[in-house]
Amino acid sequence: MSDKVPVRVTINGQERAAEVDPRRLLVEAIREDFGLPGTHIGCLTGDCGACTCEVDGQITKTCMVLAVQADGSDITTIEGLANGEELHPIQQAFWDEYGFQCGYCLPGMLFSAKDLLEQNPSPSEDEIRYAINGTLCRCTGYDNIVKSIATAAKRMASA
Amino acid sequence: MISKRFEYHTPHSVEQAVGLLAEKNGEAVVLGGGTWVVPDMTHGTITPGHVVDLRRAGLDGIEAEAGGLRIGATATYTQILESELVRERAPALHALAVGITGGAQLRNQATMGGGVCYALPSADPHGALVALGARYRLASKGGVREVDAESFYTGVQQSVLQPGELLTDIIVPEQPAGSRQGYYKFKLCESSWPIVTACAVVVVDGSGTVTSARVAVGGASETPYLVDTAGIVGATLGPEQAAVVAAAAEAACARPYGDPLASGEYRKMIAGAIAKRALLAAAG
């Protein structure tokens, strides 16, 4: 029982397949089977948000999903945000506004920001703070993250 | 990685799911949104031999039912949040979904039905569903039964749900004509678990007199409970009447629930204030 199970996904636009143990979490499969370590493992409890990816259009904490559950899914990881060498405008804003220090929380922060700006292109500070409340940052005190998202919103609106 | 080996199943119907549960005879865990079950498996808190994933069982609908509504067991908080039907017929559940701790990710993944089954006293849905008079539809190989939310919970992570049973739907009945709903959740900080929640369904007539009031508290006691509101029916709702309900809410906290975030004593002490806030939110 419990032999490996085939899992097929589209990940950052590429079709990939792997044989995974049903005990593997999606975040582990992304990092180890698909070789994309930008998605981080933090708490494995769903609290910290460092494992956030977009799964079938919804931002998802991938430590709470079994890899086998993702069979057939379309996944975007933090590696899929940039367009080649050109950073996503949200990434660029985090860079310019010192929105990160160690960078561990970035998958959660960047995907939460992207999710917010897709639904609400000109959010208030309160709306930004609400949008990132599923991700913990232990470096910045959040202020520069909020500033980065506001900057990204302005740039994306005028682009 | 999860240590203990298990077999993963994705039933395509309720019938298949309850068949699997019966066959695995207590060895199976039901996977809804995964926000409890997967971390519990990762941490070894639970070590099931079989995982029955409901994602393809067709249980995520939110539909009108007899003046009220039916929320499928695997409907996520995002679906609840986006449902016009919920906004119209159970606005307290809309307010509840807005405030779920854990961000958009949790709202996308967590299901209200899963929260109900896990029956952790401090989780968001219990008090509100008791106030709304919700019923839980439970299916097993032997058939279907419905249990009132109020009598579903028996203790900390304990309920009347049997090993071969599956929650399929949460039924929210039609609320009294002209009623208004209020929900209040108290938490320690943005990312904290709920400490105490309360929900009120109140009817106030044209002259400002309360003609009916149903108030329930979650998180304070080991099981959610209704508060005696007889003291305010027939009166105009003011600070004195709200204080009567607050006192009743504290008095009714029979088995105070404590965890590392807040002691039972503390939760019982604030239960009245939280019930009052829900009541005033409804009346407001």
Interface residues (C-beta under 8 A of the other chain):
Chain A: M1 S2 V5 D21 P22 R23 R24 L25 E28 L44 T45 G46 D47 G49 T52 Q58 I59 T60 K61 C63 M64 V65 L66 V68 Q69 G108 S112 D115 L116 R129 A131 I132 N133 G134 T135 L136
Chain B: M1 I2 S3 K4 R5 F6 E7 Y8 L31 G33 G34 T35 V38 P39 T42 H43 V51 D53 R55 T78 T101 G102 G103 A104 Q105 L106 N108 Q109 E190 S191
